[in-house]
Amino acid sequence: MVKDYISPVIGIVLIGFSLYMFYTGIALMMIRDVASSLLAILIGFVTLSGGITLIRTWAITRVYSSESREKK
């Protein structure tokens, strides 16, 4: 039962971390540290993509498994 909710929790943590990295990137832009800000924003986009993919895959798996249980 707990195993079913590990993926969405990790996805939400990744989305939260990506928001933190976006904030860090913007803060670095304010002090004109261009390379570091671009790297922080890139890390933010990658973690956002990973978090959304995890949550989407979890949702698709839940729908598919519930449909296969109904057919039995």
Secondary structure, 3 states (H helix, E strand, C coil): CHHHHHHHHHHHHHHHHHHHHHHHHHHHHHCCCHHHHHHHHHHHHHHHHHHHHHHHHHHHHHHHHHHHHHHC
